[in-house]
Amino acid sequence: MARTPFPDDLVELQVQWLRTYRELARQPAEAGTAVLRRRLIVLSCRIEAHAYWAEPNRSPAGRVELRRLARARGWVTAA
């Protein structure tokens, strides 16, 4: 697998976030979604608080790139 500027654990958190979000989107309106919503909140907090973002010169564009990378990695692992 190609080396990225993001730590593997951070990418994996973002992959989990995307999977959880997709699962939440698939739920019917009357379904109980509290567990999935809480999971999204926890994952969001863990992504935001990751030590990678505390390093100098980290920009908001990096968060967009992280999501792109996680989507690509998620598609590869799903195939």
C-alpha positions as CSV (number, residue, x, y, z in Angstrom):
1,M,0.0,0.0,0.0
2,A,1.2,3.5,-0.8
3,R,2.7,5.6,2.0
4,T,0.6,8.6,3.0
5,P,1.3,11.6,5.2
6,F,-1.4,10.4,7.6
7,P,-0.9,7.9,10.4
8,D,-2.6,4.6,9.8
9,D,-4.7,4.9,13.0
10,L,-6.0,8.2,11.9
11,V,-7.0,6.9,8.5
12,E,-8.7,3.9,10.1
13,L,-10.7,6.2,12.4
14,Q,-11.9,8.1,9.3
15,V,-12.8,4.9,7.5
16,Q,-14.8,3.8,10.5
17,W,-16.5,7.2,10.6
18,L,-17.5,6.9,6.9
19,R,-18.8,3.3,7.4
20,T,-20.9,4.4,10.4
21,Y,-22.3,7.4,8.5
22,R,-23.3,5.2,5.6
23,E,-25.0,2.8,8.0
24,L,-26.8,5.6,9.6
25,A,-28.0,6.9,6.2
26,R,-29.4,3.5,5.3
27,Q,-31.6,3.3,8.4
28,P,-35.3,4.0,8.0
29,A,-36.6,7.2,9.6
30,E,-38.4,5.2,12.3
31,A,-35.4,3.1,13.2
32,G,-33.5,3.8,16.5
33,T,-30.3,5.5,15.4
34,A,-29.0,6.8,18.8
35,V,-26.2,4.2,18.9
36,L,-24.9,5.1,15.4
37,R,-25.2,8.8,16.2
38,R,-23.2,8.4,19.4
39,R,-20.6,6.4,17.5
40,L,-20.2,9.2,15.0
41,I,-19.7,11.7,17.8
42,V,-17.1,9.6,19.5
43,L,-15.2,9.0,16.2
44,S,-15.4,12.7,15.3
45,C,-13.9,13.6,18.7
46,R,-11.1,11.0,18.3
47,I,-10.3,12.3,14.8
48,E,-10.3,15.9,15.9
49,A,-8.2,15.2,19.0
50,H,-5.6,13.1,17.2
51,A,-2.0,14.1,17.8
52,Y,-1.4,14.5,14.1
53,W,-3.4,17.7,14.0
54,A,-1.3,19.2,16.8
55,E,1.9,19.2,14.6
56,P,2.9,22.5,12.9
57,N,1.6,23.4,9.4
58,R,-1.5,21.2,9.5
59,S,-4.3,22.8,7.5
60,P,-8.0,22.3,7.0
61,A,-7.2,21.0,3.5
62,G,-5.5,18.1,5.2
63,R,-8.8,17.0,6.7
64,V,-10.3,17.0,3.2
65,E,-7.4,14.9,1.9
66,L,-7.9,12.5,4.9
67,R,-11.5,12.0,3.9
68,R,-10.5,11.4,0.3
69,L,-7.9,8.9,1.3
70,A,-10.3,7.1,3.7
71,R,-12.9,6.8,1.0
72,A,-10.4,5.3,-1.4
73,R,-9.1,2.9,1.2
74,G,-12.7,2.0,2.2
75,W,-13.5,1.1,-1.4
76,V,-10.4,-1.1,-1.7
77,T,-11.1,-3.0,1.5
78,A,-14.8,-3.5,0.5
79,A,-13.9,-5.0,-2.8
